[in-house]
Amino acid sequence: MVKPAIQRKRISSSALDQLISLYGFSIAAGGSSTVPTKRILSSVTPLAGGFSGTNYRIDFSDGAKFCLKICHGYDRPFVESQARVQDHLRQSGFERACFAIPLLVNNDGSSGRDNGDDDDEFRFAAIDPDTGDPCLALTFLDGRAADAVIESGAVPESIIFEQFGRALAEMHAVRLGDDSRLRHFRTGGACDVQQHVDRTLYNKMKASKHTRSHPYFTEFYPARLAALVEGMSKSGYLPQGVLHGDPFLDNALVDPETGQFCGFVDFEDATTGPLLFDVACAVIGTCFPEGSSGFNMSRFHNLMGGYFGVRPLLRSECQLFIQFCQLTLLCNCTWRFINFNVDNREVVECRDRYRELQDRIVALEENKTTIAIEKVLDDLAKAKN
C-alpha cells in the first residue's frame, strides 16, 4: 500500500517567503530582499507526507527546485543532527539521496552557511514561523516511490529489489571517519532502538492507562524486549557506518519506467551504528508484501544479491541476522502501537495497525522461515568466496 498523505494546514505565504529567504532562494517580487539569489516563484506543490513531516515541492521559473520539509514531533536539535548525517553522505561522495541545503541566514538574522564554523548549533534546520516546527530545505529528487512502482506492475520486482540492495550497500560503504558531530543510535534515530534498550518506551506504555493492561504490553513485548537488549549488546562488535534508519520502499525513489534507483528520502531516523541494523530494517520493510505476514523469499534473494554485490556481510553479521530482523520489527511494531494507542488515539482506524507487524515477528520466529533465510545468506556468501 502506498503511504497515505496526512492532511495538515497548508503553510502560509508569509512563512514560505521567510523560509525561502533563509535558504538563499529569495523571491524577486518587489526587489526588496537583501538575499543575493533572487528568483521568481513558479509553484508550491504539496507532496505526500505523514505524521513526521509535511513536504512541499518549491519550483522557480528558472528551473531551480527544492523540497521544503516541515518536521512534526521533533525538536530543532534532532532535525539538525539528522541533516548532518545527510551532509556527511554528500561530502563523502554518495549521490543517491536527498541532502540538506545549508542555511544562508538563521531565523534570528545571524549568518548561516558562510560563517565557516562547522560547530555552529544550527547550520541546516530553521523554524517554521507559523507552527514553530523545525524544517529543512532538501535537494529535490525526481522519481516515484518504489512501493508505488511495484504496485503499478510497470517494472519487474527483481530489478527494483536488486537496485535497492546495491544502493543501500553503497551508502553503507561510506566511511565514518572521525566526525564527532554525527549522532549515534544511542542519542537518536534507528527506529528509537535505544529507547527500547533503556526502557523509556516500556515505561511509557506502563504509564498509559490505554496500554498498561493491553496484551501487547503485558504478554507480547516483555520477552522480545529482552531479546532486543541482548542483540543490541553485541552491536559494538559489528561493522559500523551511516544508517538510513528507515529504509522501506516508500522511502526510496526509482524511475517509474525502468526501475533505476534514484535515491533515498525521509532521513528522520538517520544515524550511525551497526550496519546490520539497517540491512535488517530494509529486509523487514520490503520482503513482507503489504497486508501479508508471509516472507517473500524471492524479494529477499534479489535484495541481498544486490547488497552482497557491493558489501558482502561478515560471518558475524550473518549469525545475528535473524535476531536483528526480529528486533527491528519490534521497534517498528511498537512505534505503531504507541503512536496510535497513546500519542494519536484520535486516529481510531489505525489503532490495530501494529498487528500486521506483530504477525511478521511471529513469522520470523518459525523455523522454516529462518532456515530459508539462512540458506540464502549462506549461498550468497559462498558465491562471493
C-alpha positions in Angstrom: 0.0 0.0 0.0 1.4 3.4 -0.9 1.9 5.8 2.0 -1.2 7.9 2.5 -1.0 11.7 2.8 -1.8 13.2 6.2 -3.8 16.4 5.9 -2.3 19.4 7.8 -2.8 23.1 7.5 -1.0 24.5 4.4 1.9 26.7 5.0 1.2 30.5 4.8 2.7 32.6 2.0 4.5 34.8 4.6 6.1 31.8 6.3 7.1 30.3 2.9 8.7 33.6 1.8 10.7 33.8 5.0 11.9 30.2 4.9 12.8 30.5 1.2 14.9 33.6 2.0 16.7 31.8 4.9 18.0 29.2 2.5 19.1 31.8 0.0 16.2 31.4 -2.5 14.8 34.9 -2.3 11.6 35.7 -4.2 12.2 38.6 -6.6 8.8 40.3 -6.2 9.3 43.9 -5.2 13.0 43.6 -5.3 13.3 44.4 -1.5 15.2 41.3 -0.4 18.8 41.6 0.6 19.5 37.9 -0.2 21.5 37.8 -3.5 19.8 34.9 -5.2 16.5 36.3 -6.4 14.1 34.1 -8.3 10.5 34.2 -9.4 8.5 31.6 -7.6 6.7 29.4 -10.1 4.7 26.9 -7.9 4.4 25.3 -4.5 3.1 21.7 -4.6 2.2 19.7 -1.5 3.8 16.3 -1.6 2.9 13.0 0.2 3.7 13.2 3.9 2.9 11.5 7.2 2.9 12.1 10.9 6.5 13.1 10.9 6.6 15.6 8.1 4.8 17.9 5.7 6.6 18.3 2.3 6.4 20.9 -0.4 8.0 21.0 -3.8 9.2 24.5 -4.5 9.7 25.4 -8.1 11.2 28.6 -9.6 10.8 29.9 -13.1 14.5 29.4 -13.9 14.1 25.6 -13.3 15.6 25.6 -9.7 13.7 23.5 -7.3 13.9 22.0 -3.8 11.8 20.3 -1.2 10.8 22.2 1.9 10.2 19.7 4.8 8.3 20.7 7.9 9.2 18.2 10.6 6.5 17.4 13.2 7.1 15.9 16.6 10.8 16.7 16.7 12.9 19.5 18.2 15.3 21.6 16.2 18.5 19.9 17.5 17.1 16.5 16.5 16.4 17.7 12.9 19.8 19.4 12.8 21.5 16.1 13.7 19.6 14.3 11.0 20.7 16.9 8.4 24.3 16.5 9.4 24.2 12.8 8.8 22.8 13.5 5.3 25.5 16.1 4.8 28.2 13.6 5.7 26.9 11.3 3.0 27.1 14.2 0.5 30.6 15.2 1.5 31.7 11.6 1.2 30.6 11.4 -2.5 27.4 9.4 -2.0 24.9 10.7 -4.6 21.8 8.6 -4.3 19.9 10.6 -1.6 18.3 13.9 -0.9 20.6 16.3 1.0 20.1 19.2 3.4 20.7 22.6 2.0 22.7 24.9 4.4 21.1 28.0 5.8 22.3 31.3 4.5 20.6 33.2 7.3 19.3 31.9 10.6 15.8 32.7 12.0 17.4 35.3 14.3 19.2 37.0 11.3 22.7 35.7 12.1 24.9 34.3 9.4 24.3 30.7 8.3 26.4 28.8 5.8 29.1 31.3 5.2 30.5 31.7 8.7 33.0 28.8 8.3 32.3 27.4 11.7 31.3 23.7 11.4 30.4 23.6 15.1 27.6 26.2 14.9 24.5 24.8 16.6 22.2 25.1 13.5 23.6 25.0 10.0 20.6 23.4 8.3 17.5 23.4 10.5 15.3 26.5 10.5 11.9 27.2 12.3 8.6 27.5 10.6 7.3 30.8 11.9 3.7 29.6 11.6 3.9 26.4 13.7 7.3 26.6 15.5 8.2 23.2 13.9 11.8 22.7 12.7 12.2 22.5 8.9 14.8 21.7 6.3 15.4 22.6 2.7 16.3 19.5 0.8 17.7 18.9 -2.7 14.9 17.6 -4.9 15.0 14.0 -6.3 13.0 13.1 -9.3 11.4 9.6 -9.3 8.5 7.8 -7.8 8.2 5.8 -4.5 9.4 2.3 -5.1 6.3 0.7 -3.4 4.1 2.7 -5.8 6.1 1.5 -8.8 5.8 -2.1 -7.6 2.0 -1.7 -7.2 1.8 -0.4 -10.8 3.5 -3.5 -12.2 5.4 -1.4 -14.7 8.8 -2.8 -13.6 9.8 -6.3 -12.6 10.2 -6.5 -8.8 13.6 -8.2 -9.3 15.1 -5.1 -10.8 13.8 -2.8 -8.1 15.0 -5.0 -5.3 18.4 -5.6 -6.8 18.9 -1.9 -7.3 17.6 -1.1 -3.8 20.1 -3.6 -2.3 23.1 -2.2 -4.2 22.2 1.4 -3.3 21.9 0.5 0.4 25.3 -1.2 0.4 26.8 1.8 -1.4 25.6 4.0 1.4 26.9 1.6 4.0 30.3 1.7 2.2 30.7 5.4 3.2 33.3 5.7 6.0 32.5 7.5 9.2 36.0 8.9 9.8 36.4 10.9 13.0 33.4 13.2 12.6 32.2 13.5 16.2 29.2 15.7 15.1 27.4 12.7 13.7 24.7 11.3 16.1 24.9 7.7 17.2 21.9 5.4 17.6 22.2 5.8 21.4 21.3 9.5 21.1 18.7 9.3 18.3 17.4 7.7 15.2 17.4 4.0 14.2 13.7 3.4 15.0 14.2 4.7 18.5 16.0 1.4 19.4 17.9 3.0 22.3 14.6 3.9 23.9 13.8 0.2 24.0 17.2 -0.6 25.5 16.9 2.0 28.3 13.2 1.1 28.8 11.9 4.6 28.0 9.2 3.1 25.8 8.4 0.3 28.2 7.8 2.9 31.0 5.7 5.0 28.6 3.4 2.0 27.9 3.3 1.1 31.6 2.3 4.7 32.5 -0.5 4.9 30.0 -4.0 3.8 31.1 -4.6 2.8 27.4 -1.7 0.3 27.2 -0.6 -0.8 30.7 -3.1 -3.7 30.6 -3.0 -4.3 26.9 -1.9 -7.8 25.8 0.7 -6.4 23.5 2.5 -4.8 26.6 1.7 -7.5 29.2 2.2 -10.6 27.1 3.9 -10.0 23.7 6.5 -7.2 24.3 8.5 -8.2 27.5 10.2 -11.4 26.3 11.0 -9.8 22.9 12.4 -6.7 24.6 14.8 -8.9 26.5 15.9 -10.4 23.1 16.3 -6.9 21.7 18.5 -5.8 24.5 20.6 -8.9 24.2 21.0 -8.4 20.5 22.0 -4.7 20.7 24.5 -5.6 23.4 26.5 -7.2 20.6 26.2 -4.3 18.1 29.5 -2.8 19.1 31.4 -5.8 17.6 29.7 -5.4 14.2 30.8 -3.1 11.3 29.7 0.5 11.9 28.6 3.2 9.5 25.8 5.5 8.4 22.3 4.2 8.8 19.3 5.5 6.9 17.2 4.1 9.9 14.0 3.5 7.9 14.9 2.0 4.5 11.5 1.0 3.5 10.2 1.0 -0.1 8.2 4.2 0.4 11.4 6.0 1.4 13.2 5.1 -1.9 12.6 6.7 -5.2 13.0 4.9 -8.5 12.5 5.6 -12.2 8.9 4.6 -12.8 9.7 3.2 -16.2 13.0 1.4 -15.8 13.2 0.8 -12.0 16.6 2.6 -11.9 17.3 3.6 -8.3 17.1 7.4 -7.9 17.8 7.9 -4.2 16.8 7.6 -0.6 14.5 10.1 1.1 13.0 10.7 4.6 16.1 10.6 6.8 14.3 11.3 10.1 15.8 8.1 11.6 19.3 8.6 10.0 22.1 8.0 12.5 25.3 5.9 12.9 25.7 2.5 14.3 25.8 -1.2 13.3 25.2 -1.6 9.5 23.3 -4.8 10.2 20.6 -2.9 11.9 19.9 -1.0 8.6 20.1 -4.2 6.5 17.6 -6.0 8.8 15.3 -3.0 8.8 15.4 -2.9 5.0 14.5 -6.6 4.9 11.6 -6.4 7.3 10.4 -3.3 5.5 10.5 -4.7 1.9 10.3 -8.5 2.0 6.8 -8.8 3.5 4.3 -7.8 0.9 1.7 -5.3 2.1 -1.0 -6.9 4.2 0.8 -10.2 4.5 2.8 -12.0 7.2 4.4 -14.3 4.6 8.1 -13.7 3.9 8.8 -13.2 0.2 11.9 -15.2 -0.4 12.3 -14.0 -4.0 12.4 -10.4 -2.9 14.9 -11.3 -0.2 17.2 -13.1 -2.6 17.1 -10.1 -5.1 17.6 -7.5 -2.3 20.5 -9.4 -0.7 22.0 -10.3 -4.0 22.3 -6.7 -4.9 23.7 -5.9 -1.4 26.3 -8.6 -1.5 27.4 -7.4 -4.8 28.8 -4.3 -3.1 29.3 -5.3 0.5 29.1 -9.0 1.5 28.0 -9.5 5.1 30.6 -10.8 7.5 30.1 -14.1 9.2 29.3 -12.3 12.5 26.5 -10.4 10.8 25.0 -13.5 9.2 25.0 -15.2 12.6 23.0 -12.3 14.1 20.8 -11.6 11.0 17.6 -13.2 12.2 17.8 -11.7 15.6 18.3 -8.2 14.1 15.4 -8.7 11.8 13.2 -9.6 14.8 14.4 -6.6 16.9 13.9 -4.1 14.1 10.4 -5.4 13.5 9.8 -5.0 17.2 10.9 -1.4 17.0 8.6 -0.6 14.1 5.7 -2.6 15.6 6.0 -0.8 18.9 6.2 2.6 17.2 2.8 1.9 15.6 1.4 0.6 18.8 2.4 3.7 20.9 1.7 6.2 18.1 -1.9 5.2 17.6 -2.8 3.8 21.1 -1.1 6.5 23.2 0.1 9.6 21.2 -2.5 9.9 18.4 -5.6 8.0 19.7 -7.8 10.2 17.6 -6.8 8.2 14.6 -9.0 5.3 15.6 -8.7 3.4 12.3 -5.0 2.9 12.8 -5.0 1.6 16.4 -4.7 -2.0 15.2 -2.1 -1.4 12.5 0.6 -2.8 14.8 -0.9 -6.3 14.4 0.4 -6.6 10.9 4.0 -6.2 12.2 3.3 -8.4 15.2 2.3 -11.2 12.9 5.5 -10.8 11.0 7.6 -11.1 14.2 5.8 -14.4 14.9 6.5 -15.5 11.3 10.2 -14.7 11.8 10.2 -17.0 14.8 9.2 -20.0 12.7 12.0 -22.5 11.9 11.0 -22.9 8.3 11.4 -19.2 7.6 14.7 -18.7 9.5 16.2 -21.8 7.8 15.3 -20.5 4.3 16.7 -17.0 5.1 19.9 -18.5 6.5 20.3 -20.7 3.4 20.1 -17.6 1.1 22.7 -15.9 3.1 24.9 -18.9 3.1 24.6 -19.4 -0.7 25.4 -15.7 -1.3 28.4 -15.9 1.0 29.7 -19.0 -0.8 29.3 -17.3 -4.2 31.5 -14.4 -3.1 34.3 -16.7 -1.9 
